[in-house]
Amino acid sequence: MRVFVKVLTGIVVAFGGIAALGAAAATTNVGAHWMTIVQAMNVGQSPAKKGHVDFVPEGQSIAANAPATVQLHFRIDPGFHINSHTPKSDMLIPTKILVEDLNGATVSNVSFPEGTPYAFAFEPKTKLDVYSGDVTLTAHVKAAPGNYTLKAALHYQACDQSACYPPKTLALQQPFTAK
């Protein structure tokens, strides 16, 4: 499969049956790991088990043929956090999202909220940038009239007070209607 990568503001869009990767500092290096995720999404498999993060889908309606937004709601387990999309250290794994192409709709960008400063008890002077509790990402879309399912994969690393766990990828499906 041929892949064409185009950089937009805050997002990398890959055409040819692939999708969009949203992050604050997007690069053109999609990487083998993301290609595996896209391939798994294309065959309907989840590339990794979920861990400490749940996707909370809810039906949404948007205006057809106009720029609009679709909200992607996540709930992080109590006592856990995930790194934001802009962690304070290169050693931390940023949260990213990969969005599958939609027939009849375009996702131009996925916005992340600001993270919350967080410090571990054993190193209180070092502040990390994290998400905890309920977190909402915003997909910027334009769609012809119809029913759609936005398919995506959230890549993140969950941590608690004592440790960070291996990165996970959570496949999700968010239905929406363009009227």
C-alpha positions in Angstrom: 0.0 0.0 0.0 1.3 3.4 -0.9 1.3 6.0 1.8 1.3 9.8 1.2 1.9 12.0 4.3 0.8 15.6 4.5 1.3 17.9 7.5 -1.5 20.2 8.6 -1.7 22.3 11.7 -1.2 19.9 14.6 -2.0 16.8 12.6 -0.4 14.4 10.2 -2.8 13.1 7.6 -1.8 9.9 5.7 -3.8 9.1 2.6 -4.2 5.7 0.9 -6.6 4.0 3.3 -4.6 5.2 6.3 -5.7 8.1 8.5 -4.8 11.1 10.7 -2.4 11.3 13.6 -3.1 14.3 15.9 -0.5 15.8 18.2 0.6 19.2 19.1 4.0 18.8 17.5 3.2 16.6 14.5 6.0 15.1 12.4 6.0 13.3 9.1 7.5 10.2 10.7 4.4 8.0 11.1 6.6 5.0 12.2 6.2 1.3 12.1 4.2 1.2 15.4 1.5 3.5 14.0 1.4 1.5 10.7 0.7 -1.6 12.8 -2.1 0.2 14.5 -3.6 1.4 11.2 -3.4 -2.1 9.8 -5.1 -3.5 12.9 -7.9 -0.8 12.6 -8.4 -1.7 8.9 -9.1 -5.4 9.8 -11.2 -4.6 12.9 -8.8 -5.8 15.5 -7.7 -3.9 18.6 -3.9 -3.6 18.6 -3.7 -3.7 22.4 -5.8 -4.3 25.4 -7.1 -1.3 27.1 -5.6 -0.3 30.4 -6.9 2.3 32.9 -8.6 4.4 30.2 -12.1 4.0 28.8 -13.7 5.6 25.8 -17.3 6.9 26.5 -19.1 7.2 23.2 -22.3 9.2 22.9 -24.4 10.0 19.9 -23.7 13.5 18.4 -25.2 15.6 15.6 -23.4 18.2 13.6 -24.3 20.6 10.9 -23.7 19.1 7.4 -21.3 20.7 4.9 -19.9 23.1 7.5 -16.9 23.0 9.8 -18.0 21.3 13.0 -16.7 19.4 16.0 -17.2 15.8 17.4 -16.2 15.3 21.0 -14.2 12.2 22.0 -14.8 11.5 25.7 -12.4 9.4 27.8 -12.4 8.4 31.5 -9.2 7.6 33.2 -9.4 5.3 36.2 -9.2 7.0 39.7 -5.7 7.0 41.0 -4.2 7.0 37.5 -3.1 9.6 35.0 -1.8 9.6 31.4 0.9 11.9 29.9 -0.6 14.8 28.0 0.1 15.2 24.3 2.9 17.6 25.3 4.7 15.9 28.2 7.4 17.9 29.9 10.2 15.4 29.2 11.4 13.6 26.0 11.5 10.5 28.2 7.7 10.4 28.6 5.4 9.0 26.0 2.9 11.6 24.7 -0.8 10.8 24.2 -1.6 10.6 20.5 -4.6 9.8 18.4 -4.8 8.1 15.0 -8.1 8.7 13.1 -9.2 6.5 10.2 -10.3 8.2 6.9 -14.1 8.6 6.6 -16.0 8.3 3.3 -18.0 11.5 2.9 -16.4 13.3 5.8 -13.0 14.9 6.6 -11.2 15.2 9.9 -8.8 18.1 9.6 -7.5 18.2 13.2 -7.9 16.7 16.6 -7.4 19.2 19.5 -6.2 18.1 22.9 -7.0 19.9 26.1 -4.3 21.5 28.2 -2.7 19.1 30.7 -2.6 19.5 34.4 0.7 20.0 36.3 1.5 16.9 38.4 4.3 15.9 40.7 5.2 12.6 42.3 5.6 12.6 46.1 9.2 11.4 45.7 10.1 14.3 43.4 7.8 17.2 44.3 9.8 19.9 42.4 9.4 18.2 39.0 6.1 18.9 37.4 4.7 16.7 34.7 1.9 17.6 32.3 -0.9 14.9 32.6 -4.5 14.1 32.1 -6.7 12.5 34.8 -10.4 11.9 35.4 -12.6 12.8 32.4 -10.8 14.1 29.3 -12.3 15.3 26.0 -10.5 15.5 22.7 -12.2 17.5 19.9 -12.2 16.2 16.3 -12.7 19.0 13.8 -14.8 17.6 10.9 -16.7 18.5 7.8 -19.2 16.0 6.6 -21.9 15.6 3.9 -25.4 14.7 5.3 -25.5 11.2 6.7 -24.6 8.9 9.5 -20.9 8.3 10.3 -18.7 6.4 12.7 -15.4 8.1 13.5 -12.9 5.2 14.1 -9.7 6.1 15.9 -7.0 4.7 18.2 -5.7 6.5 21.3 -2.1 5.7 22.2 -1.2 6.6 25.8 0.8 5.6 28.8 -1.0 5.2 32.1 0.8 5.8 35.4 -0.1 5.8 39.1 1.7 7.2 42.2 4.5 4.5 42.0 5.0 3.5 38.4 4.2 4.0 34.7 2.9 1.0 32.8 3.6 -0.1 29.3 2.0 2.0 26.6 -1.4 1.0 25.4 -3.6 1.6 22.3 -7.4 1.9 22.7 -9.5 1.5 19.6 -12.7 3.5 19.6 -15.7 4.2 17.5 -17.7 7.5 17.9 -21.0 7.7 16.0 -22.2 11.0 14.7 -24.9 12.4 12.3 -24.4 15.3 9.9 -27.7 17.0 9.2 
